[in-house]
Amino acid sequence: MNKARIQYHCTACGSLQSKWNGQCPDCGAWNTLEESAAVAAKKTRNPRFSGYAGDATIIRSLKDIEVAEEPRTTTGQSELDRVLGGGLVAGSVILIGGDPGIGKSTILLQTLCSLPAVKSLYVTGEESMQQVSMRAQRLGLVADHLRLLTETGVETIISLARQEQPTLMVIDSIQTLFTEQLQSAPGSVSQIRESAAQLVRFAKQTQTVLFIVGHVTKEGTLAGPRVLEHMVDTVLYFEGDPGGRYRILRAVKNRFGAVNELGVFAMTEQGLKGVSNPSAIFLSRHEEPVSGSVIMVTREGTRPLLVEMQALVDSSHGGQPKRVALGLEQNRLAMLLAVLHRHGGIPMYDQDVFINIVGGVKIAETAADLPLLMAALSSFRSHPLPTDLIVFGEVGLAGEIRPVPNGMERLKEAAKHGFKRALIPKQNHPRQRIGDMEITAIPRLEEAIAALM
């Protein structure tokens, strides 16, 4: 087979060059030329005569297209099925990333071994077959039906996969693969992009469910070109401390389910096990009320989740007070403290403020605004809040308490766990009682401070 011709494209202006240069001749940008394979133009029939029946290029009306619900294959793990949107869809490509040792290979090996009726293929470029076999034995998995392949050449992998014809296929990992069409080293941007493109094309043509493992950078994002996330159907991230017990699997992109869906797993001697009631692990029930602790109800995907927010406010002994937020956006913490000063009359410009979400959960929604301020105020005044209280609500710059989506579901989840009081936005007040819960609905920040303090 003739090797494809090599060309270089500029990531700044998109121009194509026949050889590499330090500076793009067209736009003048430096170090923007990347290697890529030159694709020969294919001869196509005259477009005037390409609209006959059965041709894939015909134009059709949207109303004439028959929509059938995609059948899903369950993975045998309820938490993974939840994150995927209900199970595996034929022809879908799933990219999973996370820190080293957090459990990416473990959960995929468990998934393949839990589906004995599904023809599967595990392709590893990082480990030998003996290492994969030892892990399966250590986890107590029945892997007699599992087929293994140790290979890093994309063309060889696709050729063997066409002979094997698996229904489910795992690539571990994309950074170790290379294509013969390019001369750059495995793991480079061009190799990752071209290798992923060939694998995605194979999965779509053969309707194979494809899992691709990706490395992450020190910032926590997937290594390689950003276009890699656009190629695939689903992007999953493993979160949590690799040395801790619990792992969080989050969907940041999903064409077949809800985005930001959350799955919680516990690492055991038998591998990763799903946690059916994750709210229980994020709540540290104190024997007596402590200051700086507030329970909030967040919503991840379709699941309401109870988490504990802790705050520590202490006098600052330096010239610049510290603002540290773990699990929250740090800029939002500084903004909310300014709102507390302006509309609540409580200055903290000479205080160090530390915020932590128990369990390593990352919260991006604005429902955490009011719990954050109540936790900080509780620590600042050494005033413990009731242990049966939950708080949620968005705080605006004018001091108003804005409503958040799915308020009723949040309150029902709190009542199910035995909470008796709630401090919520006025617009989220339910029309009917929820058990014996005492609900305080407030429109302004100063009223929330008066209600709790």
C-alpha positions, 0 to 999 in steps of 0.5 A: 500500500502506498504511503499517503502524501504528507502536507502541513496545515496552519491551525491559525488560518487553515492554509496548506503547505507542502513542507514544514516551516517555523512561520506560516507563509500566508498569515505569518503566525509562528509554530502553527503548521501541523502535519496531516495526511493529504486526502486525494479527491475522489471522482464523483458522478455528475450532481445533476444525476445523483438523486436517484432512489437509493443514493445516500446523497439525496435530499429528503424532507424532515417529515418523511424520515422515519424515526425509530427509538435506538435500542440500548444495551445495558452494561450491567452497571446502573450508574454507568447506564445512567451516565450514558443515558440508559445504555449503549447505542449501536455505532456510538463512540464514547471518549472517557478520560481521567487522572492516571489510576482513577479507574478508566481501564478497570470500569471498561474491563468490568463492563466487557466481562459483565456482557458475556452475550456481547461479542467484545474486543479489548485493544490495549496499547499500554499493557500486555495481555498478561497484565490485563489477565492479571487485573481480571483475576485480581478483580474476580472477573469471568473473562473467558469470552473476552478477546484481547489485542495488543497493537498500536497501529490503527490500520492493523487494528481496524483490519483485525476488527473487521475480521473479528466483527465485535459488537463492543470494542475498547481502545486503551488508549488513543495516545498510544496509537499511530497511523502509517499515513503520518510520520510524527510520533504517537501522542502528537496532535496530528496522530491523535486526530487522524487515528481517532478519525479512522476509528470513528469512521470504522465504528459508524460504518460497522455499527460497533460501540466504541470506547476510547480512553484518553489521557488528561493534562495537568489542568484536567482536560483531555490531552490532544486536539479539541476536535477530538471531543467533537468527533465522538458522541459522548465524553465522560470524565472521571473525577475524584482523588485517585487515592480516595475511595469514591469516584464520580463519572460525569457526562460533559457531552452526550448525544444520546442522553442528558449532559452533566449526568452523574454516576458515583462509584466506590473503589473496592477490592472487586473493582468499581461498584455503583453507589445507589444512594450517593447523597448519603456519602456526601453528607457527614452527619455531625453529632452536634451542630457545627458552624460553617456547615450547610446542606444544599440540594444540587442537581446533576443531570436528572438526579437531585443530590444532597451535598454538604458545603463547609466554610471556614472564615478566619482573620487574615494575617497577610496583606491580601486575604485568601479566597479558596474554593474547592469544588466551586468557581473561585471568581464567583466566591469573590463576587458573592462576598462582595454582594454580602458586604453591599446588601447584607452589611457584613464585610469580610475584606479582612478575612480569609475565606475557605469553601469546600464541597464534601466528597470532591463534588464539583458544582457548576450551577448557581443554586450553590450561591445562597448556601455558600453565603450562609455557610460563610456567615455561620463560620464568621459569626460562629453560629451553627445552623440547624442540622435538619436544614437545607438551603438552595438559591441563586443570589443576584448582584442586586441582593435578590434571591433568584429561583432555580430549576426543579425546586419541587424535586429538590425539596422532595429529595431532602424530605426523603432524607429526613430534613425538616426545614428549608430556606429557598427562593420565594418563586420556588415555594411549592403549592402543596405541602411536602410532608411536615417540612417547614419551608421559608421562602425569601426574596432578598438576601437580607431576609435570609440573613435575618431568618437564620441569624 
